[in-house]
Amino acid sequence: MRVVLVGLLVASAALAGPRSAAAFTVPEAILRAKPAVALITAEVRADVTMNCGQGLVTVSPKPFVETGTGWFVDGGGLLVTNAHVVDPAHRLPPWVTHELKKKAIEEACVEPLLRARGLMRGQRPDVEEQLRRPASALALASAKVTPCPKVTVLLSNGMKLPAEVKKFSPPLYLDNSGRPLPDSGRDLALLRVKDGVYPAIALSKRETKIGDPIHILGFPGVVLSHELLNQSATLEASVTNGAVSGLKSDAIGQDLVQTDAPAAHGNSGGPAITDDASLVGVMTFVSLSPSGGSIVQGFNFLIPAKDVAKFLQGTEVTRPGESAFNPVWGAGIEALLKERYSTAVAKIGEANKLLPGLTDVKRLLAEAEDKVKNPPPRPFPWAWAT
């Protein structure tokens, strides 16, 4: 079975198992962690100058775009994601510039020749290929790419923040013979956005065991691109549920946590939390069928929390999970679940002031305010004694 790096998002169905005293219900654990999850986009725009046979021409092809998932590990503005999510914009590998050249050749060389023959793209594939071959041979040799890469972080309130890569451990890539490339690493990146108050997810210090519940949060591409969903799909993380199903090692001996929680392209870098809302691992790759390359669910892999902690050593992150947002948000959730609605309004409102408009915060605040205005009926006192 082949495995590939992906930008994944997974939601896991909680399984019964041993729970610590600090464990929350599944909805509460997810609510505590979800505001810290963000959509990561690596985009490379470029001007490409080439000669299609009639002198130099410069075009700006459609940008190369990769999306994945990230999460705040520090409430001051530091996020973790997979290195392979930001790699196209961070290191600008040759395959990215090659893709941009190919797009530019289509736009500057092939399409004008088709128009001159009164044809549209896809109308005559045979003619199109005859035109493409010589145009590509000539233009590729002369093409010069002036790239403009950037990494952005999109919060659930719609705020888009430019991000800087502060630390980078390369993905595990294999050469054509299946051997790991020499610079293969832990596939993690630390991003910095502007200072502020953000939610954050702490790292679990518990030993991971087979059967532990797992909840993966992220932005799977199948949801982002779904034609029947509106734009809000890009703002709110999806959740899948499952359990730890194995403890494995990768091709260079690094530890991995296997899970049966579903994942898809776009979930890469997403946090996998357990029942106390702390991070068990970071989604890194899924498994593909050897025949056709479709994802085989139930065999997905996480970078364990202990390796995330090692990666963060020597960075600005000295206390993972620390955030001024977390205590008030957690207190608001707890008050709402215990039906202390006025307290819930106060605490959730405070969280909303720290970082306005996050999807889950708005939803819970509206629910608490409605309960204050329209309190649910309570039983008569005599009913309490029966």
N, C-alpha and C positions, 0 to 999 in steps of 0.2 A: 504494500500500500504506500503510495507516495504522500509526502507531506509538503505543504507550502506555507509561506508567510502570507498573512492576510491582514486586512483591516477589519476586525470582527466586532460583532456585538452579540451578546448572548443573554438570555433570560432563563433562570433555572428554577424548576419546581422543587420546593424543599422536601427533602426526604427525612423520615423520622430517624433520629440518632441521638447519641448522648449530647446533652447540652450543658454548657457551663452556667454558673449562677448569673453571669453577666449577659446571657443570651436574651435577645428580644424575639418578639413574634416576627415572622417573615416580613409582613408589610412594614413593621416599624424599622427593622434592620435596613430594608431597601430605602425607605423614606429618609433615614438618617444619612445614607451615603449618596443618594442619587443627585442632589444638587451640586456635588463636587465633580460630576462627570461632564466632559465637554467634547465637542466635535473638533477634531484636528484636521486641518487642510494644508497640504504641501502643494504649492502651485509654482510652476515655472513658466513665465511668459518670456518671449524672445523676439528679437528682430533677426531674420535670417536673410543674408545677402548671398546670391548665387547667380550663375550664368546658365540660362536655359537654352542658349544658342544664339541669342540676339542681344548680347550685352548683359551687364550686371543689373539685377533687380532685387529690391528688398521688400520682404513681406513680413507680416506679423501673424503667424499661424495660430490656431486655437491653442491655448495653453495646455501644458501637461498638468494634470490634477490627480492627486492621490489623497484619499480621505481615510481617517481612522479615528480612534477614540483615545482620549487622555483623561487624566483625573488629577485634581489638586492634591498634592502631598503636603503642602504647606500653605496656610491661609494667607501668607503674604504675597502669593503670586507665582508659586513654583508648581509645575505639573510634570507628571511622568507619562510617557507613551512609549511605543515601540520605536526603535531606531529605524526600522524599515519603513515606517510611516513617513518620517521626515527626511529620509535619506535622499530622495530625488531633489529636494531643495537645499539640503545641507551640504552634500558632497558633489552634487550634480554629476552622477555617474554617466559614462559614455552612452549607455543605452537610452538615457533621457534625451540627450542632445541629438542622437540618431532619430528618435521618434519625432522630435521637432523638425529636423531636416526633411523627413519623409512627408510630414504634414505641409511643410512649406513648398516642396516640389509639387505636390498635388495642386496647391492653390496657385502657384506662380507659373508652373510649366504645363501640367496636364490639363487643367480646366480650360485655359485659353485655347489650347489646340482642339479640345472637344467642341468648344463654342464655335470655333472657326468652321467646323464641319457640321454645325447645326445639331450637335448632340448634347445630351445631358448625362451626368454621372449615372452609371448603371444601365444606361439605355443600350449600349453596345459593348459589353465587357471585352470582347475580342479586340475591337478597335482600341479601346481604352488601354489594354495591356500592351498593344503594339506601340502606342504613343509613350506609355510610361517607361518602358525599358530603356530606350536611348536617352530620354529626358533625365532619368535618374542617374544613368551612367555619367552623363556630362555634368549635371548639377551637383551631385553628391561630392565630386572631387573638388569643386570650387566653393561649396557652401561654407559660410562663416556665421557662427551663431553668437549673438550678443544676448546672454540670458539675464533675466531679472527674477531671481527666485525669492519666495517668501513663504513663511509659515504663519498660519493664523489659528486662533482659538475662538470658537463660537460657544458662548454660554447659553443656557436655556432661556435667558431673558432677551436674547437677540443681540447682545453686545458682542462685537467682533474685535478681538484684540490681536495686534501683531505680537509674535513670539520670537524669542532668541534662543537658539540651542546653546545651553550652558555646559552640558556634558553629554558625551556620545560614546556608546559601546556598540560597535558595528553588529549587524545581523549575522547569523550563520548562513553563509552562502556556500553552495557546492559548485565545483568546476564540472566540466563536461564528462569527466570520468567518475564523478560522484564523490570526490575528495573535498573536504572542507577547505575554503580559501584561508590563507595564512592569517589574515586580519580578522577572522570571524570572532565575534565576542558574545555579549549577553543580550543583544538586541534591545537595549534600553536607551532612552534619551530623556534628559532633563530640560524642560523649557521654562523660560522666564517671561512673564507678562508684566505689565505695569503694576506698581505697588497698589495695594488695596486690601480689602477684607473679603476673603473668599472662603467657601466651605472647604473642608479637607478630609481625607480618609487616612486613618491610622493604619499601621502595619501590624498584622497579627503576630504575636510572639508565641502562640501555641504550636505545638508539634502537629503537623498535618497528618491526618490518618485517613485511610480508606473508609469511605462511608460518610465523611464529614459533609454537611450541606454546602452547596456552592450556588451563588447568585451572580451571574455575569451581566454587567451593565455596559451598554455601548450603542454604536450607531451603525448597524449592519447596512451594507449597500442595498440589499433587497428591499429595505424599508425606505431608505432615502430616495430611491428612484422609482418607488411604486406609483404607477400612474393614477391610482384611485385615492391617494393620500394627498392632503394639502401640505403647504410649506412648513407647518408646525412639526412635521416628521424630522426636520433637520435640527430642531431645538431640543426635543425631549428624548432622552435615552430610553432604549428598550431594555427589558430584563428577561433573561431566561434562567431556568433553575435546573439543578441536578445535584451531583455529588462527586466527591473525589473518587475516581475509579482505578487509580494506579499511581505509582511513584516510579518515574523513569529517568533516563539520562539521554542527552542529545549526542550528536555525532562527535563532539569534542569533550564529552564527559561531564557536561553541566547538568545539574538537577532540573527535572521537570515534574509538574503535577499534572496528571491526566484526569480529565473530567468528561462525564457524559452530558454536561450541560450544552445545549445547542449553541453554535456559533456560525458566523458567515463573514464573507468579505466585508470589511468596514469595521469589524469589531476589534481589530488589532490594537493593542495598547490599552484595552478596556480593563477596568478593575473587576476581579472576581472576589466577592466578599463572602464571609460566612455569617453565622447567626448572631454575632455581636457587632456587625457592621464594620469589622476591620478587614483589611486586605489579606487574602490568602495567596493571591497570585495575579500576574498580569497576562492577559490573553496574548499569545504569540503566534501559534500556527494551528491549522486544522489538518485533517487527513483527506486526501483525494483518492478517488477510485482510479486504479491503474488503467481502466478502460473508459476513456472519455473525460476524465478530470473533474467530474462532479464531486461535491463535498460529501464525504461519508460521515454522517452525524454520529455522535457518541464517542468520538475518539479525538478530542481536542486537548490542547496542551497550554499550560500556564508556566510562567517564570515565577518560582516561589518567592514569598515575601522576604525570606532571609537573604535572597540574592539581590532583591531590590534594596534592602538595608545596606548591603555591602557596596552596591553601586553608588549609593548616596553619601558614602563616607568621603569626607574632604570637600563637600559642597556646602552651599548655604543652608541646606536642610539639616538642622541639628536635632529637631524634635518632630519627626513625621506625624502628621495628623493634627498638629497644633493650629488652632484657629479661633479667633474671637467669635466667629459665626456659630460654631458647633454647639457651645453650651446653651445659647438662647434657643436655637433651632430644636435641639434635643428636648429642652424643657417644654417648648411649645407642643411638640408631638406628644410627649408624655401627658401633658395637661389635657389635650384633646381626647386622647384615648381613655383617660380617667373621667371624662365628662366634666372637667373644670373649665367651662367654656370661656369665662371672662379672663382667666389666667392665660388660656391658650391664645386668645386674641392679643393680649398684651405681649406675650413672648414671641409669637409668630410675627406680630407687627414689628417688634424690635429687630428680628432677623431680616425682615423685608426692608427696613431702613438701612441696615448694614450693606445689603446688596439687593437693590430693588428689582422686583419683577421676575424672579426665578419661577419657573412653571409650577413646581411642587409647592413652593411657599405661597404663591398666589392662590392656588387651589385650596390649600388647607386653611389659609386665612379667611377665604370666602366661606368655607364650611363652618369655621368657628364663629364667625360673625352671624351667620344664619342661625346657628344654635342659640346664640345669645338673644337674638330677636324672636326666635320661635322655639323656645325650649321644649324638648320632648317631654311627653307626660311621664310623671313619676307615680309609682304605686302608693296607695294610701298606707299610712303608718301601720295599720293592723295587718297589712299583707306582709310586712317585714318579719313578723313574728310567726308566720305560718310556714 
